[in-house]
Amino acid sequence: MSKIAVLLTDFFEDVEYTEPAAAYKEAGHQVTVIEKEKGKTVVGKHGHKVPVDASIDDVRPDDFDALLIPGGFSPDLLRDDDRFVNFAKRFMDDRKPVFAICHGPQLLITAETLKGRAATGYKSIQVDLKNAGANFRDEEVVVCGNQLVTSRTPDDIPAFIRESKKLL
């Protein structure tokens, strides 16, 4: 089964982590939450607490098969740190599966990895996606090149999970 890295910090959109993570685990995949500090607990916008499994300093993209980037404010906070940007960039450059929902694509925008790729995201980042060179589509889920799965909002989670599980 696949090892899935999750880049997550405080103020993530709770269900955009909890529902995909539960579905991946139920399917037998391993989910590892990565933040700046191992052992810390990050808190979602609606109060869900998630323990951090690993520090970004202790992991490498080569340790994982896929990457999940939940939305909320978490991606915007993480993209201020080059370690997280470079981690996400490696997945895109190596053509490993990347699953980004809502504001999750912000990390990929900062990593400058969306040019020419089909993608979607939350309404407030649609112009950013276009400016980053993405072929923006306003659809519940967009799969690009059997690598990148993006969705817009929590309402799209069932389609997001369905398509990301296909790539795993």
C-alpha positions in Angstrom: 0.0 0.0 0.0 1.0 3.6 -0.5 2.7 6.0 2.0 1.0 9.3 1.9 2.6 12.5 3.2 0.2 15.2 4.5 1.5 18.8 4.7 -0.6 20.3 7.5 -0.5 23.1 10.1 -3.0 25.1 12.2 -6.2 26.4 10.6 -6.6 23.6 8.1 -10.1 22.9 6.9 -11.0 20.0 9.2 -13.0 17.8 6.8 -10.5 18.3 4.0 -8.0 16.4 6.1 -10.2 14.0 8.2 -12.3 12.6 5.4 -9.6 11.8 2.9 -7.2 10.6 5.6 -9.9 8.2 6.9 -10.6 6.9 3.4 -6.9 6.3 2.7 -6.4 4.5 6.0 -9.5 2.4 5.5 -8.1 1.3 2.1 -4.8 0.3 3.8 -2.6 3.3 3.0 -0.3 4.9 5.6 -0.9 8.6 6.3 1.9 10.7 7.8 1.2 14.3 9.0 4.2 16.6 8.5 4.6 20.0 10.1 7.5 22.0 11.5 7.6 20.2 14.8 7.1 16.5 15.4 4.8 15.7 18.3 3.0 19.0 18.1 -0.8 19.0 17.8 -2.3 21.2 15.0 -5.8 22.5 15.2 -8.3 22.9 12.4 -10.5 25.9 11.7 -13.4 24.0 13.4 -11.4 22.6 16.3 -10.3 19.1 15.1 -6.9 18.2 16.6 -4.3 16.3 14.7 -1.0 15.0 16.1 2.0 15.7 13.9 3.9 12.5 13.0 7.0 14.0 11.6 9.0 17.2 11.3 9.6 18.5 7.7 13.4 18.4 8.6 13.2 14.6 9.2 11.4 13.5 6.0 12.2 13.4 2.3 9.8 13.2 -0.7 11.5 9.9 -1.5 10.1 8.4 1.7 6.5 8.7 0.3 4.4 7.6 -2.7 1.8 10.5 -2.7 1.1 13.9 -1.2 -2.1 15.3 0.3 -2.5 19.1 0.8 -5.8 19.9 2.6 -7.1 23.5 2.4 -8.1 26.1 4.9 -5.4 28.6 5.9 -2.8 25.8 6.3 -1.4 25.9 2.8 -1.0 29.7 2.9 0.9 29.5 6.2 3.1 26.6 4.9 4.0 28.3 1.6 5.9 30.9 3.6 8.5 28.2 4.4 10.7 27.0 1.5 11.0 23.5 3.1 7.3 22.8 2.5 7.4 24.5 -0.9 10.4 22.4 -2.0 8.8 19.2 -0.6 5.6 19.7 -2.7 7.7 20.7 -5.7 9.6 17.5 -5.6 6.4 15.5 -5.8 5.2 17.4 -8.8 8.7 17.3 -10.5 8.9 13.5 -9.9 5.3 13.0 -11.2 4.2 11.4 -8.0 0.5 11.7 -7.1 -0.5 15.0 -5.5 -4.0 15.6 -4.0 -4.8 19.3 -3.3 -8.2 20.5 -2.3 -9.7 24.0 -1.8 -6.7 26.3 -0.9 -4.3 23.4 -1.1 -3.1 24.4 -4.6 -1.5 27.5 -3.0 1.5 25.5 -2.1 1.8 24.3 -5.8 1.4 27.9 -7.0 4.3 29.0 -4.9 6.3 26.0 -6.0 5.7 27.1 -9.6 4.5 23.7 -10.7 1.1 24.3 -12.3 2.0 25.8 -15.7 0.2 23.9 -18.4 -1.6 21.6 -15.9 -5.3 21.3 -15.5 -6.4 22.2 -12.0 -9.2 23.6 -9.9 -9.4 25.2 -6.4 -11.5 27.4 -4.2 -13.1 30.5 -5.8 -10.7 33.0 -4.1 -7.6 31.3 -5.7 -9.0 30.8 -9.2 -7.2 33.9 -10.6 -4.0 32.8 -8.8 -4.3 29.4 -10.5 -4.7 31.0 -13.9 -1.8 33.5 -13.2 0.4 30.5 -12.3 -0.3 29.1 -15.8 -2.8 26.4 -14.8 -5.6 25.4 -17.2 -8.3 26.3 -14.7 -11.5 24.2 -14.7 -14.5 25.0 -12.5 -15.4 21.3 -11.8 -15.8 19.3 -8.6 -12.6 17.3 -9.3 -9.9 17.7 -11.9 -7.4 14.9 -12.7 -4.3 16.0 -14.6 -2.0 13.5 -16.2 -2.7 10.6 -13.8 -0.7 12.7 -11.2 -2.6 15.7 -9.9 -6.0 15.6 -8.3 -7.6 18.9 -7.3 -11.0 19.9 -6.0 -12.8 23.2 -5.0 -14.6 22.8 -1.6 -15.6 20.4 1.1 -18.7 19.6 -1.0 -16.4 18.0 -3.6 -14.7 15.6 -1.1 -16.5 12.4 -2.3 -15.3 13.0 -5.9 -11.8 14.1 -4.6 -11.5 10.9 -2.6 -12.8 8.7 -5.4 -10.3 10.1 -7.9 -7.3 10.2 -5.6 -7.9 6.6 -4.5 -7.8 5.6 -8.2 -4.3 7.0 -8.5 -3.1 5.2 -5.3 
